[in-house]
Amino acid sequence: MRKAQEIRNLDDSQLEAEVQRLRAEIFKLRTKDSLKQLDKTHEIKLTRRELAIVLTVLNERTTNKTQVSPQTEESK
């Protein structure tokens, strides 16, 4: 599992690819778990946590891009 700082160093296209990879990984892990083939069930939790971090970083970036700078007060 990567740390949040390592994830923040990636660009947007890499983050989008990482989201797709993690979602596919979660699907595979859940499938294996339902078939009783998964020995390390904690990997599901770790992968979900990493996905949450990546999505949070993406959300922070889009929020910062869309924020409008506050208007200066007009003098009276």
C-alpha positions as CSV (number, residue, x, y, z in Angstrom):
1,M,0.0,0.0,0.0
2,R,1.3,3.4,-1.0
3,K,1.4,6.4,1.3
4,A,-0.8,9.4,0.5
5,Q,2.3,11.6,-0.3
6,E,3.4,9.1,-3.0
7,I,0.0,9.2,-4.5
8,R,-0.1,13.0,-4.5
9,N,3.1,12.9,-6.7
10,L,1.2,11.2,-9.5
11,D,-0.5,13.2,-12.2
12,D,-4.2,13.0,-13.0
13,S,-4.0,10.4,-15.8
14,Q,-2.0,8.1,-13.6
15,L,-4.5,8.5,-10.8
16,E,-7.3,7.6,-13.1
17,A,-5.5,4.5,-14.2
18,E,-4.8,3.7,-10.6
19,V,-8.5,4.0,-9.8
20,Q,-9.3,1.5,-12.6
21,R,-6.6,-0.9,-11.4
22,L,-7.7,-0.8,-7.8
23,R,-11.4,-1.4,-8.7
24,A,-10.5,-4.4,-10.8
25,E,-8.3,-5.7,-8.0
26,I,-11.1,-5.3,-5.5
27,F,-13.4,-7.2,-7.9
28,K,-10.9,-10.0,-8.2
29,L,-10.4,-10.2,-4.4
30,R,-14.1,-10.3,-3.7
31,T,-14.6,-13.0,-6.3
32,K,-11.9,-15.1,-4.8
33,D,-13.3,-14.5,-1.3
34,S,-16.8,-15.7,-2.3
35,L,-15.3,-18.8,-3.8
36,K,-13.3,-19.4,-0.6
37,Q,-10.0,-19.2,-2.5
38,L,-8.7,-16.1,-0.7
39,D,-6.4,-16.7,2.2
40,K,-5.5,-13.1,3.1
41,T,-8.9,-11.5,3.5
42,H,-7.3,-8.3,4.9
43,E,-6.1,-7.5,1.4
44,I,-9.7,-6.4,0.5
45,K,-9.6,-3.8,3.3
46,L,-6.2,-2.6,2.3
47,T,-7.1,-2.2,-1.3
48,R,-10.3,-0.4,-0.5
49,R,-8.4,2.0,1.7
50,E,-5.9,2.7,-1.0
51,L,-8.7,3.3,-3.5
52,A,-10.2,5.8,-1.0
53,I,-6.9,7.7,-0.7
54,V,-6.6,7.9,-4.5
55,L,-10.2,9.1,-4.9
56,T,-9.6,11.7,-2.1
57,V,-6.6,13.1,-3.9
58,L,-8.5,13.3,-7.2
59,N,-11.4,15.0,-5.4
60,E,-9.0,17.5,-3.7
61,R,-7.5,18.4,-7.1
62,T,-10.9,18.9,-8.8
63,T,-12.1,21.0,-5.8
64,N,-9.0,23.2,-6.0
65,K,-9.4,23.7,-9.7
66,T,-13.0,24.7,-9.5
67,Q,-12.7,27.1,-6.5
68,V,-13.2,30.7,-7.4
69,S,-10.9,33.2,-5.8
70,P,-12.8,35.5,-3.4
71,Q,-13.7,38.8,-4.8
72,T,-12.1,41.8,-3.3
73,E,-14.4,44.2,-1.5
74,E,-15.3,47.3,-3.4
75,S,-14.4,50.5,-1.8
76,K,-17.3,52.6,-0.6
